[in-house]
């Protein structure tokens, strides 16, 4: 499909019922209902078996869902990993503002990096008439795209660009972001590095940013000591604790690449608590160029990412597709290193 090709609404297909799902999953119809409506009441193994059957059969509860194909609610669903991460709030705010200008409403949901939960939530929102979807990242349950295709729901992936061109996506090169900032630190003379990151399972952004650090080091004939790679939830306290573990190593790094500004500021807190000076004793960098990092003393060297632009462009693409107008399926925004006072050559 080229950039300007319009999305056609698929013809109705024969529908599977709850009995079919139950038979394929080897459970009762009551268990199917609980797995979809009250998942906490079903053990994870059984719930995943039901979700796989739902995806394979493309099952949607209630016969009324079939009629949703030809109706427009003017509701757009945005399913994000977590409301706790402030950047997603900024992106969805930009998304909502553009949608509101065209008379669309935004419906929000979160999945806490649980891709099976994301699939279930998307199905529920489709059932309730949501016209189109915005998702974060490139990692998703295999059944998600089948569900969206079956019900003719346009969608766009954000915060990354599909390298294979399979799914409409808007974002930037996450690997290039940390590769560039790692090259900056190598140029200053650093040779022993640390990495602070979110867990990589179900999180392609974290995985790509870690890969960028390793790629830059490999270019320079260096390697990341995996003892200096620490993973934690995205929060200041957990970031500080992860940095403290790194500082306790027999040979701690002289430079730390954090995969976002929250991790970087948490690392700065831990370094101050340990009596280390930034950047005299250790250099620290972030990603996303947030006010949180910019207002530190010293200011955090970071990567400017298109936080607002992603939300605005995602809304513009979905509106164009829903209204039958030309659109770009893929948009990749530039990134930029913002130099501040948190980096310097290592002590000799």
C-alpha positions in Angstrom: 0.0 0.0 0.0 1.5 3.4 -1.0 1.3 6.5 1.2 -1.8 7.9 -0.4 -3.8 4.7 -0.7 -7.1 4.7 1.1 -8.1 2.1 3.6 -11.0 0.0 2.4 -13.6 -1.4 4.8 -13.5 -5.2 4.5 -16.6 -7.2 3.8 -18.3 -9.0 6.7 -17.0 -12.5 7.3 -18.7 -15.5 9.0 -18.4 -15.0 12.7 -17.2 -17.5 15.3 -19.1 -17.7 18.6 -18.1 -18.2 22.2 -18.7 -21.9 21.9 -16.1 -22.1 19.1 -13.6 -20.2 21.2 -14.3 -22.5 24.2 -13.8 -25.6 22.1 -10.5 -24.4 20.6 -9.2 -23.3 24.0 -10.4 -26.4 25.8 -12.4 -24.5 28.3 -16.1 -23.7 29.1 -18.0 -20.8 27.6 -18.2 -19.3 31.2 -14.4 -19.3 31.3 -14.2 -17.6 27.9 -16.5 -14.9 29.3 -14.4 -14.5 32.5 -11.2 -14.3 30.5 -12.5 -11.5 28.4 -14.5 -9.5 30.9 -12.9 -10.2 34.3 -9.4 -11.5 33.4 -8.1 -11.3 37.0 -10.4 -14.2 37.8 -8.7 -16.5 35.3 -5.2 -18.0 35.7 -2.7 -16.5 33.3 -2.1 -19.7 31.3 -5.8 -20.3 30.7 -6.3 -16.6 29.9 -3.6 -16.7 27.3 -5.0 -19.9 25.7 -8.4 -18.1 25.4 -6.8 -15.0 23.9 -5.0 -17.1 21.4 -8.2 -18.8 20.4 -10.0 -15.4 20.2 -7.2 -14.1 17.9 -7.2 -17.3 15.7 -11.0 -17.2 15.3 -11.2 -13.4 15.2 -14.0 -13.6 17.7 -15.8 -10.5 18.9 -18.5 -10.8 21.7 -22.0 -9.8 20.9 -23.6 -9.9 17.5 -24.0 -6.1 17.5 -20.3 -5.8 16.9 -20.8 -6.8 13.3 -22.8 -3.6 12.6 -19.9 -1.5 13.9 -18.2 -1.8 10.5 -20.5 0.7 8.9 -21.0 3.1 11.8 -18.8 6.0 12.9 -18.7 7.0 16.5 -16.0 9.7 16.0 -14.1 8.1 18.9 -10.3 7.3 18.6 -8.7 4.9 21.0 -5.2 5.4 22.3 -3.8 2.4 24.1 -0.5 3.3 25.9 1.8 1.2 28.1 1.3 3.4 31.2 -0.2 6.6 32.4 2.6 7.0 34.9 5.1 8.0 32.2 4.7 11.7 31.6 5.8 11.6 28.0 2.8 9.6 26.9 0.6 12.3 28.5 2.3 14.9 26.3 1.9 12.9 23.2 -1.7 12.1 23.9 -2.4 15.7 24.7 -1.2 16.7 21.2 -3.2 13.8 19.8 -6.4 15.0 21.5 -6.0 18.6 20.5 -5.8 17.8 16.8 -8.7 15.3 17.0 -10.8 17.8 18.9 -10.4 20.3 16.0 -12.1 17.8 13.7 -14.8 16.8 16.2 -13.3 13.5 17.3 -13.1 12.3 20.9 -10.1 10.5 22.4 -10.6 7.3 24.5 -7.6 6.3 26.6 -6.5 2.9 28.0 -3.3 1.4 29.3 -1.8 -2.1 29.3 1.3 -2.0 31.6 3.5 -3.6 29.0 1.2 -6.7 28.9 0.6 -7.3 25.2 -2.2 -9.8 25.9 -3.9 -7.1 27.9 -3.5 -4.7 25.0 -5.2 -7.1 22.7 -8.1 -7.6 25.1 -8.5 -3.8 25.6 -8.4 -3.2 21.9 -11.2 -5.8 21.4 -13.3 -4.2 24.1 -12.9 -0.7 22.6 -13.8 -2.1 19.1 -16.9 -3.7 20.6 -17.9 -0.3 22.0 -17.5 1.5 18.6 -14.1 3.0 18.6 -13.3 4.0 15.0 -9.5 3.9 14.9 -6.5 3.3 17.2 -3.2 4.7 18.2 -0.7 2.3 19.8 2.8 2.8 21.2 5.8 1.0 19.8 6.3 -1.9 17.4 5.9 -4.9 19.7 2.3 -6.2 19.8 0.4 -9.4 20.3 0.1 -11.4 17.1 -3.7 -11.3 17.2 -3.9 -7.5 17.4 -3.5 -6.8 13.7 -5.8 -9.7 12.8 -8.5 -8.1 15.0 -8.0 -4.7 13.5 -8.0 -6.0 9.9 -11.1 -8.1 10.5 -13.1 -5.1 11.8 -11.7 -2.6 9.3 -10.2 -0.4 12.0 -7.4 2.0 10.9 -4.5 2.2 13.3 -1.1 3.8 13.6 1.9 2.7 15.6 3.9 5.5 17.3 7.3 6.1 18.9 8.9 4.0 16.3 8.8 3.4 12.5 8.2 -0.2 11.2 11.5 -1.0 9.3 9.7 -3.6 7.2 6.9 -1.2 6.2 4.1 -3.6 7.3 2.2 -1.3 9.7 1.5 2.5 9.4 3.8 4.2 11.9 5.1 7.5 13.1 8.1 8.1 15.2 11.9 8.3 15.1 14.9 6.0 15.1 15.3 5.0 18.7 18.5 3.1 18.1 20.1 6.1 16.3 19.2 8.3 19.3 21.4 6.5 21.8 24.0 5.7 19.2 24.6 9.4 18.6 24.8 10.3 22.3 27.1 7.3 23.0 29.4 8.5 20.2 29.5 11.9 21.9 30.7 10.3 25.1 33.2 8.2 23.3 34.5 11.4 21.6 35.1 12.9 25.1 37.3 10.0 25.9 35.1 7.6 27.9 35.8 3.9 27.6 33.8 2.3 30.4 30.1 2.7 30.0 26.9 2.0 32.0 23.3 1.6 30.6 20.2 2.4 32.6 17.1 1.1 30.9 13.5 -0.1 31.2 13.0 -3.9 30.9 13.1 -4.9 27.2 10.3 -7.5 27.2 7.4 -6.1 25.2 9.2 -2.8 24.9 10.9 -2.3 21.5 11.9 1.3 22.4 14.0 0.1 25.3 15.5 -2.7 23.2 16.4 -0.4 20.3 18.0 2.2 22.6 20.1 -0.4 24.3 21.1 -1.7 20.9 22.2 1.9 19.9 24.6 2.1 22.9 26.1 -1.3 22.0 26.4 -0.4 18.3 28.3 2.8 19.0 30.6 1.0 21.4 31.3 -1.7 18.9 32.2 0.9 16.3 34.9 2.2 18.7 36.2 -1.3 19.5 34.5 -1.3 22.9 31.9 -3.5 24.6 29.3 -2.9 27.3 30.1 -4.9 30.5 26.7 -6.5 31.1 27.2 -5.9 34.8 27.0 -2.2 34.0 23.6 -2.7 32.3 20.8 -2.1 34.9 17.1 -2.5 34.2 14.3 -1.0 36.3 10.7 0.4 36.1 10.5 4.0 34.8 10.5 5.9 38.1 13.1 8.2 39.8 13.4 6.0 42.9 14.0 2.7 41.0 16.4 4.5 38.6 18.4 5.8 41.6 18.5 2.3 43.1 19.7 0.8 39.8 22.4 3.5 39.6 23.5 2.7 43.2 24.0 -0.9 42.2 26.1 0.2 39.3 28.2 2.4 41.5 28.8 -0.4 43.9 30.7 -2.5 41.2 34.4 -2.9 41.7 35.0 -0.9 38.5 32.0 1.4 37.9 31.6 3.3 34.6 32.8 6.8 34.0 29.8 7.5 31.7 26.2 6.3 31.9 23.7 6.4 29.0 20.1 6.4 30.4 17.4 5.5 27.9 15.2 8.4 29.1 15.5 11.5 31.2 13.7 9.9 34.2 16.4 7.3 34.4 19.1 9.9 34.0 17.8 12.2 36.7 17.5 9.2 39.1 21.1 8.4 38.3 22.1 11.9 39.1 20.4 11.7 42.5 22.2 8.4 43.3 25.6 10.0 42.3 25.0 13.0 44.5 24.1 10.8 47.4 27.3 8.8 46.8 29.4 12.1 46.8 30.2 12.0 43.1 30.3 15.2 41.1 28.6 15.5 37.7 30.3 15.7 35.3 33.8 15.8 37.0 33.5 12.3 38.4 30.9 10.8 36.1 29.0 11.8 32.9 25.3 11.1 32.5 23.0 11.5 29.5 19.3 11.0 28.9 16.8 10.7 26.0 13.8 12.9 25.4 15.0 16.4 26.4 12.4 17.0 29.1 12.1 19.9 31.5 12.9 17.5 34.3 16.4 17.0 32.8 16.9 20.6 31.6 16.3 22.1 35.0 18.8 19.9 36.9 22.2 21.3 38.1 24.1 20.8 35.9 21.6 20.6 33.1 21.2 17.1 31.5 22.7 16.4 28.1 19.9 14.6 26.3 18.3 13.8 22.9 15.4 15.9 21.7 12.7 13.6 20.5 9.4 14.5 18.7 7.1 14.0 21.7 4.4 16.5 20.6 4.9 16.0 16.8 4.2 12.3 17.1 0.8 12.9 18.6 -0.2 15.6 16.2 0.9 13.6 13.2 -0.9 10.4 14.4 -4.1 12.3 14.7 -3.7 13.9 11.2 -3.1 10.5 9.6 -6.1 8.8 11.2 -8.4 11.7 10.4 -7.3 11.6 6.8 -7.9 7.8 6.6 -11.3 7.9 8.2 -12.4 10.8 5.9 -11.0 9.2 2.8 -8.2 11.7 2.1 -4.6 11.1 1.0 -2.2 10.4 3.9 1.4 9.3 4.6 1.6 5.9 6.2 5.1 6.4 7.5 6.7 9.4 9.1 10.2 9.5 10.7 11.1 12.6 12.6 14.7 13.8 13.2 16.4 13.6 16.6 19.0 16.0 18.0 21.6 15.9 20.7 21.1 18.8 23.2 24.4 19.5 24.9 24.3 20.7 28.5 26.6 20.4 31.5 26.2 16.7 32.5 29.0 15.4 30.3 32.8 16.0 30.3 36.0 14.1 29.6 36.8 11.4 32.2 39.3 12.1 34.9 42.8 10.9 33.9 
